[in-house]
Amino acid sequence: MEKSILDKMLKTIKRRRKELKISQTEVSQRTGLNQGRISEFERGNVNSRMGTFIEISRAVELEPVLVPRELLSSVMAIIDGKQQSDRPIYALDVEDEED
């Protein structure tokens, strides 16, 4: 995996853990991994299995997903709470509107 992509993913996990005010010890308890391993993981010093990455991601309420490259900017806009243009991301069709 490209190093810069991995670094971004690890930073996202660490940032999310801090947003939730969850300690590495709590992540350790949620995953069954020791706290030292969580610390090494967040620093990128561990070559972990994909399963470990998924477990730690879920422990901080993140869900790893694969996004088709052509949809990435739209997905990132949703995640960032921004819109790519003046058009809404989703608009009801006339028949979808409730009375």
DRENZA-733703 format. One record per atom (N, C-alpha, C): x negated, y negated, z negated; residue number from 1. Coordinates in Angstrom, 3 decimals, decimal comma. Atoms other than C-alpha are relative to their C-alpha. Example, Ala and Ser with C-alpha at 12.3 -4.5 7.8 and 13.67 -1.06 7.14 Angstrom:
R          X          Y          Z   mardren
R     -0,890      1,190      0,000         1
R    -12,300      4,500     -7,800         1
R     -0,900     -1,200      0,000         1
R      0,820      1,190      0,060         2
R    -13,670      1,060     -7,140         2
R      0,770     -1,090     -0,730         2
This chain:
R          X          Y          Z   mardren
R     -0,854      1,174      0,000         1
R      0,000      0,000      0,000         1
R     -0,896     -1,232      0,000         1
R      0,759      1,234     -0,076         2
R     -1,252     -3,482      0,808         2
R     -0,119     -0,621     -1,392         2
R      0,279      0,489      1,349         3
R     -2,859     -4,994     -2,301         3
R      0,876     -1,205     -0,363         3
R     -0,779      1,199      0,333         4
R     -1,033     -8,355     -2,083         4
R      1,472      0,336     -0,264         4
R     -1,385     -0,421      0,231         5
R      2,373     -6,638     -1,865         5
R      0,113      0,659     -1,370         5
R      0,010     -0,659      1,300         6
R      1,531     -4,455     -4,854         6
R     -0,129     -1,029     -1,121         6
R      0,165      1,047      1,011         7
R      0,346     -7,495     -6,817         7
R      1,304     -0,760     -0,230         7
R     -1,282      0,715      0,119         8
R      3,630     -9,298     -6,087         8
R      1,025      0,838     -0,750         8
R     -0,969     -0,873      0,674         9
R      5,675     -6,296     -7,207         9
R     -0,312      0,104     -1,487         9
R      0,384     -0,106      1,407        10
R      3,707     -5,937    -10,444        10
R      0,277     -1,299     -0,745        10
R     -0,297      1,300      0,625        11
R      4,018     -9,677    -11,171        11
R      1,500     -0,159     -0,218        11
R     -1,455      0,069      0,132        12
R      7,772     -9,429    -10,574        12
R      0,468      0,821     -1,198        12
R     -0,371     -0,856      1,138        13
R      8,060     -6,574    -13,070        13
R     -0,386     -0,667     -1,318        13
R      0,458      0,657      1,233        14
R      6,019     -8,426    -15,689        14
R      0,841     -1,237     -0,300        14
R     -0,819      1,212      0,182        15
R      7,948    -11,686    -15,142        15
R      1,393      0,367     -0,496        15
R     -1,339     -0,432      0,412        16
R     11,249     -9,835    -15,465        16
R      0,003      0,484     -1,453        16
R      0,103     -0,472      1,381        17
R     10,113     -8,148    -18,682        17
R     -0,009     -1,187     -0,956        17
R      0,088      1,182      0,853        18
R      9,255    -11,546    -20,143        18
R      1,319     -0,780     -0,012        18
R     -1,310      0,662     -0,056        19
R     12,561    -13,075    -18,947        19
R      0,987      0,667     -0,945        19
R     -0,908     -0,766      0,852        20
R     14,404    -10,320    -20,807        20
R     -0,477      0,056     -1,454        20
R      0,590     -0,011      1,351        21
R     12,150    -10,847    -23,847        21
R     -0,184      1,424     -0,526        21
R      0,267     -1,400      0,328        22
R     11,233     -7,162    -23,789        22
R     -1,514      0,161     -0,135        22
R      1,431     -0,234      0,203        23
R      7,839     -6,180    -25,205        23
R     -0,454      1,214      0,802        23
R      0,548     -1,189     -0,643        24
R      5,535     -3,677    -23,579        24
R      0,322      1,239     -0,831        24
R     -0,340     -1,120      0,885        25
R      6,250     -1,492    -26,606        25
R      1,420      0,486      0,278        25
R     -1,378     -0,401     -0,306        26
R      9,977     -1,543    -25,801        26
R      0,077      0,697      1,353        26
R      0,051     -0,677     -1,301        27
R      9,269     -0,673    -22,157        27
R     -0,563      1,404     -0,193        27
R      0,595     -1,298      0,313        28
R      7,111      2,144    -23,499        28
R      1,046      0,953     -0,576        28
R     -1,051     -0,832      0,609        29
R     10,016      3,425    -25,603        29
R      1,058      0,397      1,022        29
R     -1,019     -0,287     -1,020        30
R     12,420      3,194    -22,660        30
R     -0,477      1,013      1,029        30
R      0,534     -0,865     -1,058        31
R     10,106      5,090    -20,321        31
R     -0,700      1,247     -0,506        31
R      0,755     -1,126      0,529        32
R      8,247      7,474    -22,611        32
R     -1,488     -0,085      0,306        32
R      1,420      0,216     -0,274        33
R      4,902      6,074    -21,421        33
R     -0,597     -0,781     -1,165        33
R      0,567      0,759      1,115        34
R      2,440      4,711    -23,963        34
R     -0,210     -1,458      0,389        34
R      0,079      1,449     -0,225        35
R      2,095      0,934    -24,360        35
R     -1,258     -0,369      0,790        35
R      1,226      0,278     -0,739        36
R     -1,499      0,965    -23,093        36
R      0,170      0,238      1,490        36
R     -0,260     -0,299     -1,416        37
R     -0,321      2,530    -19,846        37
R      0,858     -1,103      0,639        37
R     -0,834      1,096     -0,509        38
R      2,341     -0,185    -19,463        38
R     -0,874     -1,226      0,265        38
R      0,909      1,139     -0,156        39
R     -0,321     -2,858    -19,965        39
R     -0,886      0,170      1,233        39
R      0,848     -0,280     -1,164        40
R     -2,648     -1,244    -17,420        40
R      0,808     -0,109      1,295        40
R     -0,886      0,046     -1,171        41
R      0,255     -0,877    -14,988        41
R      0,251     -1,453      0,411        41
R     -0,308      1,401     -0,309        42
R      1,179     -4,578    -15,238        42
R     -1,216     -0,736      0,561        42
R      1,223      0,637     -0,511        43
R     -2,430     -5,550    -14,554        43
R     -0,468      0,613      1,315        43
R      0,374     -0,633     -1,259        44
R     -2,612     -3,232    -11,553        44
R     -1,215      0,885     -0,113        44
R      1,195     -0,811      0,224        45
R     -5,364     -1,143    -13,114        45
R      0,277      1,496      0,004        45
R     -0,371     -1,409      0,028        46
R     -3,505      2,155    -12,803        46
R      0,544      0,385      1,370        46
R     -0,555     -0,531     -1,235        47
R     -2,851      4,196     -9,689        47
R      1,139      0,941     -0,395        47
R     -1,142     -0,750      0,519        48
R      0,635      5,338    -10,709        48
R      0,772      0,704      1,103        48
R     -0,931     -0,665     -0,902        49
R      3,063      7,728     -9,126        49
R      1,161     -0,955      0,292        49
R     -1,169      0,810     -0,340        50
R      6,062      6,188     -7,407        50
R      1,061      0,133     -1,083        50
R     -0,973     -0,217      1,062        51
R      8,236      7,735    -10,130        51
R     -0,261     -0,886     -1,208        51
R      0,357      0,881      1,112        52
R      6,349      5,758    -12,781        52
R      0,401     -1,433      0,320        52
R     -0,384      1,341     -0,442        53
R      6,857      2,561    -10,798        53
R      1,516     -0,192     -0,126        53
R     -1,460      0,081      0,071        54
R     10,593      3,277    -10,566        54
R      0,459     -0,034     -1,453        54
R     -0,381     -0,026      1,418        55
R     10,875      4,107    -14,289        55
R     -0,246     -1,342     -0,671        55
R      0,324      1,281      0,629        56
R      9,132      0,913    -15,367        56
R      0,879     -1,102      0,569        56
R     -0,893      0,990     -0,612        57
R     11,155     -1,166    -12,887        57
R      1,386      0,048     -0,632        57
R     -1,337     -0,156      0,580        58
R     14,406      0,221    -14,241        58
R      0,031     -0,367     -1,475        58
R      0,070      0,364      1,417        59
R     13,256     -0,318    -17,831        59
R      0,151     -1,509     -0,197        59
R     -0,162      1,457      0,071        60
R     13,223     -4,060    -17,068        60
R      1,151     -0,469      0,903        60
R     -1,243      0,285     -0,719        61
R     16,540     -3,901    -15,196        61
R     -0,222     -0,485      1,433        61
R      0,236      0,224     -1,422        62
R     15,098     -4,012    -11,670        62
R      0,229      1,308      0,737        62
R     -0,221     -1,192     -0,816        63
R     15,998     -1,601     -8,887        63
R     -0,834     -0,114      1,271        63
R      0,798      0,053     -1,228        64
R     13,349     -0,929     -6,241        64
R      0,823      0,487      1,192        64
R     -0,708     -0,387     -1,226        65
R     14,854     -0,828     -2,762        65
R     -0,875     -0,332      1,204        65
R      0,657      0,314     -1,258        66
R     13,565     -0,784      0,790        66
R      0,970     -0,798      0,847        66
R     -0,835      0,894     -0,792        67
R     14,879     -3,564      2,993        67
R     -0,554     -0,046      1,415        67
R      0,496      0,150     -1,376        68
R     14,687     -3,599      6,778        68
R     -0,640     -1,387      0,167        68
R      0,766      1,243     -0,144        69
R     12,155     -6,262      7,734        69
R      0,842     -1,143      0,564        69
R     -0,799      1,071     -0,613        70
R     14,679     -8,158      9,864        70
R      1,016     -0,605     -0,965        70
R     -0,938      0,519      0,995        71
R     16,923     -8,611      6,795        71
R     -0,697     -0,603     -1,218        71
R      0,743      0,409      1,179        72
R     14,178     -9,546      4,366        72
R      0,242     -1,456     -0,397        72
R     -0,196      1,413      0,353        73
R     14,603    -13,325      4,581        73
R      1,386     -0,238     -0,595        73
R     -1,357      0,135      0,552        74
R     18,348    -13,009      3,943        74
R      0,083      0,555     -1,411        74
R     -0,001     -0,613      1,328        75
R     17,829    -10,691      0,994        75
R     -0,752     -0,885     -0,992        75
R      0,771      0,876      0,881        76
R     15,169    -12,981     -0,464        76
R      0,785     -1,266     -0,329        76
R     -0,826      1,182      0,258        77
R     17,540    -15,945     -0,095        77
R      1,059      0,301     -1,055        77
R     -1,000     -0,398      1,003        78
R     20,185    -14,080     -2,077        78
R     -0,658      0,123     -1,368        78
R      0,708     -0,192      1,266        79
R     17,678    -13,114     -4,759        79
R     -0,401     -1,343     -0,594        79
R      0,440      1,311      0,469        80
R     16,362    -16,655     -4,995        80
R      1,161     -0,948     -0,270        80
R     -1,161      0,847      0,212        81
R     19,914    -18,030     -5,125        81
R      0,084     -1,146      0,989        81
R      0,016      1,047     -1,023        82
R     19,325    -20,070     -1,998        82
R      0,671      0,517      1,257        82
R     -0,556     -0,379     -1,289        83
R     20,955    -20,103      1,382        83
R     -0,965     -0,447      1,087        83
R      0,905      0,288     -1,100        84
R     19,025    -20,052      4,646        84
R      0,462     -1,191      0,843        84
R     -0,532      1,089     -0,816        85
R     21,296    -22,616      6,295        85
R      1,222     -0,572     -0,700        85
R     -1,220      0,577      0,561        86
R     24,426    -24,654      5,731        86
R      1,155      0,986      0,005        86
R     -1,037     -1,038     -0,056        87
R     26,475    -21,573      6,585        87
R     -0,013      0,813     -1,273        87
R     -0,007     -0,889      1,162        88
R     27,640    -19,545      3,615        88
R     -0,536      1,385      0,393        88
R      0,507     -1,343     -0,260        89
R     26,039    -16,125      3,305        89
R      1,139      0,917      0,388        89
R     -1,169     -0,805     -0,317        90
R     29,515    -14,622      3,397        90
R      1,209     -0,905     -0,008        90
R     -1,241      0,765     -0,049        91
R     32,810    -16,150      4,421        91
R      1,142      0,953      0,298        91
R     -1,167     -0,839     -0,244        92
R     36,236    -14,578      4,298        92
R      0,561     -0,271      1,389        92
R     -0,742      0,168     -1,231        93
R     37,957    -13,957      7,591        93
R      1,414     -0,434     -0,384        93
R     -1,357      0,481      0,282        94
R     41,442    -15,422      7,863        94
R      0,844      1,111     -0,608        94
R     -0,819     -1,103      0,519        95
R     43,025    -11,997      7,290        95
R     -0,472      0,483     -1,371        95
R      0,504     -0,408      1,314        96
R     40,814    -11,460      4,195        96
R      0,438     -0,928     -1,119        96
R     -0,354      0,973      1,025        97
R     42,020    -14,576      2,402        97
R      1,222      0,451     -0,779        97
R     -1,135     -0,326      0,857        98
R     44,335    -14,057     -0,532        98
R      0,969     -1,157     -0,025        98
R     -1,023      1,064      0,061        99
R     47,616    -15,952     -0,789        99
R      0,136     -0,547     -1,381        99
